[in-house]
Amino acid sequence: MTRARKLATRPGTLSASALAEDREREPEFPRNAHVVYRKEGLISSKQRLRIDLARNEFSFLPRRFDHAKGRRLAKLLKESSIVNVEELRQLIWTGCPSILRPVCWKLLMGYIPLNADRRKISLGRKRIKYTHLAEKLDNDILGSDDLVLLHQIQIDLPRTVVYREFLEHAEIRLAVQRVLFTRALRNPTSSYVQGMNELMVPFLIAFLAEFQAVPPLELDVSEITTSQFHVAEADSYWCFCKFLGVMQNHYTFGQPGIQESCFKVKELLKRADSELYEHLTNEGVDVLHFAFRWLNCLFLREFPAKCIPRLMVNHIFPVTRFQVKTFVKDTYLAEGDDLPHFIEHFCLVILLKWSAQFKEMTFQSIVSFIQNPPTKRWTVSELEIALSETHRLRTTFL
């Protein structure tokens, strides 16, 4: 009996033999690498997503959190028929348990409804919609501009710094490529800009890790099934689109949002440390020389992988096997529409951190220091201090 027939006899479930077959089967990619996987003779993409949806409900089985913050967050998600998003933002700003991070990110991005009764239907509809979008690209004839765009994405992927080790897997590399390409064609105003690849990867890794209930860095890609890749890819696409929507002006033609933020960083530095500002000016160092890269990739290139999911929360709380870490991306998503303003003050904190050293350096030394900043060797605790200082300065320089 074929696997498709087995699935048809038991709607909404996967047999043990089918799961084993899925794990052992090598991924079969279509000729055009930017489309969703399609396997002849198996179930349709719509059926597959419905099956995975049934296996991926947000039921929040009881878990033991030793830390009060983890218990509060689990209670908020499990017992509230409508999640209080402001309370959610406050809770995850300073850290989120790995097991709860994916659903928290999806709630903050507006990808799934705050109303628990509507989540299952909404998830199924959006996952199927993404599959149709990607499959449509497979059937369309790409123009010369589209091929140039696709080629640029393919060139940039090997240069990705964030979670570089995971991009060695063909499945992950192609999933990132499809999401970036699909989003670029559907958003011609901003299209694709170098640096978007760094922002997209954390979403995919976090959502894949959801299936194994492990922190992102402990993800075992070999244990992820093809169907799970489909689900995580679709979720990543919609959350990534929403995340970029907050920073839209950063990636339109000429990147005016980044230009404006660089000017604001310069003005903040002038107010906070006029001596450093004058020294940089006298040495010919323009804020644009370093802040552009920081703002374009939102500092994700400047920190070790263990800190990324917090920037996108940081002090480590003792939890049983489900650790709570302050990751960069948790903070970013918790900021919501205030993210650009927060990043500008974060730039200021980084500059002030090494103000004394900068004042003793010449132009070449400053540039070399910024190209290889000590933040790449920071611990989570050091990042937490910087984020707290950012919050304080943002309150000070209103």
Salt bridges, closest charged atoms under 4 A:
GLU21 OE2 - ARG25 NH2 2.26
ASP22 OD2 - ARG3 NH2 3.45
GLU28 OE2 - ARG25 NH1 3.86
ASP52 OD1 - ARG55 NH1 3.29
GLU57 OE2 - LYS120 NZ 3.10
ASP66 OD1 - ARG64 NH2 3.05
GLU86 OE2 - ARG89 NE 3.85
GLU87 OE2 - ARG72 NH2 3.91
ASP138 OD2 - ARG38 NH1 2.50
ASP140 OD2 - LYS136 NZ 3.04
ASP156 OD1 - ARG159 NH1 3.23
GLU198 OE2 - ARG301 NE 2.96
GLU210 OE1 - LYS106 NZ 3.08
GLU223 OE1 - ARG23 NE 3.64
GLU233 OE2 - ARG178 NE 2.87
ASP235 OD2 - LYS106 NZ 3.03
ASP235 OD2 - ARG127 NH2 2.90
GLU260 OE2 - LYS264 NZ 3.34
GLU267 OE2 - LYS270 NZ 3.69
ASP273 OD1 - LYS359 NZ 3.48
GLU275 OE1 - LYS359 NZ 3.49
ASP286 OD1 - LYS266 NZ 3.70
GLU302 OE2 - ARG293 NE 2.75
ASP330 OD2 - ARG101 NH2 3.01
GLU335 OE1 - ARG394 NH1 2.57
GLU344 OE1 - HIS341 ND1 3.81
GLU384 OE1 - ARG310 NH2 2.99
GLU389 OE2 - ARG392 NH2 2.48
